[in-house]
Amino acid sequence: MKTHHRFSALLLLAIAFGGLTACGSTPTSSSTGQYLDDTAITAKVKTAIFNDASLKSAEINVETFKGTVQLSGFVGTQADISHAVKLAQGIEGVRAVKNDMRLK
């Protein structure tokens, strides 16, 4: 009976440890917490762009991975590109902004 309890305890530890390592981040994937942070950053950047009357928010796509925001899409002027990048840089939690926007 003692062997059964030890085996059960060992199995629970293995499952717990495996579950924790599955939630960790790697260079190509983010942890659950980082994913949630990135989702919040994306929402804040999209909101900032949407609320700016000079930018057409439907033309700018926003994605975030580990705090790096990627802006893509087609915009009318270089000034729009610069303005969108500045808006994204001003959001809390943004570590870097990658500009992949192009002029129409």
N, C-alpha and C positions, 0 to 999 in steps of 0.2 A: 504494500500500500504506500510506503514511503517513496518508493521508486516512482509510482504513478504521480504523486504530488510534485516531486522534483521535476519530472518530465513536463508536467502541466505548467509549472512555474517557468521552466526554461523556454517552453513554447510561447508563453505569454510575453516573455522578455524579447524573444526573437521577433514576434509580430510587432511589438511596440517599437523596437529599434528599426525594423524594416519600414514601418509607417512613417517614422520621423525622417529617415533618409529619403523617402519618396517625396517629401515636401520640400526638400532642399533645392537650391538653385544650382544650375550648371551654366557654362558659357553660352549654351544654346537654348536654355529654358529658365524660367523664373520660378521662384517659390510661390506658394499660394499668397503669402503676404505681399510679395513684390507685385504679383499679378493684380491684386486689389489696389495697391498704390498706383500702378500704371493705369488702371482703369479710371481711377479718380483724376489723375493728371490729364488723361485724354479728355475726360468730360469737362474739366476746367478750361483747357485750351480751346475746345470746341465752343464752349459758352462765351469765352472772351472774343473769339473770332465772330461768332454769331451776333453778339451785342455791339460790334463795331460797324457802324453804318457805312464806312468806306470800303469794307471788304464784303465780297459775296461768299458767304460761308459754304454754299453748295459746291463751290469750285475748289475748295481746299479740303483735302483728306488729312486726318490726324491719326497717327498710330504711336504708341509708346511702348518701349521695351527697356526695362531696368533704368528708368528715369530719362532715357534719351527719346526725345520727341522727333518723329519724322513727319514733315509736312510735304505733301505732294499735291499735284493737280495743276491746272492751267489757270493763270490769272492774267489780268489785263496789263499791268504795268510793273516795272521793277520796284516802284515805291510800294505797291501792294505786297510784293514778296518781302521787302525789308520790314514793313509794318507787321506782317503776320509773324515773322521770326521774332521781332521785338516783343510782341504780345506773348508768344510762347515762352520766351526767356524770362518773362516777368512772373510766371506761374510758380508758386512754391512747389518744390520737389523736382523741378526740371533740372537735370544735370547738364544736358546738352541739347542742341537743336540741330537736326540734320535737314537741310533744305533741298528738297527734290522737286520744288515747284518750277514750272516752266511758263514762259510767256506765250500767250495765244498767237 
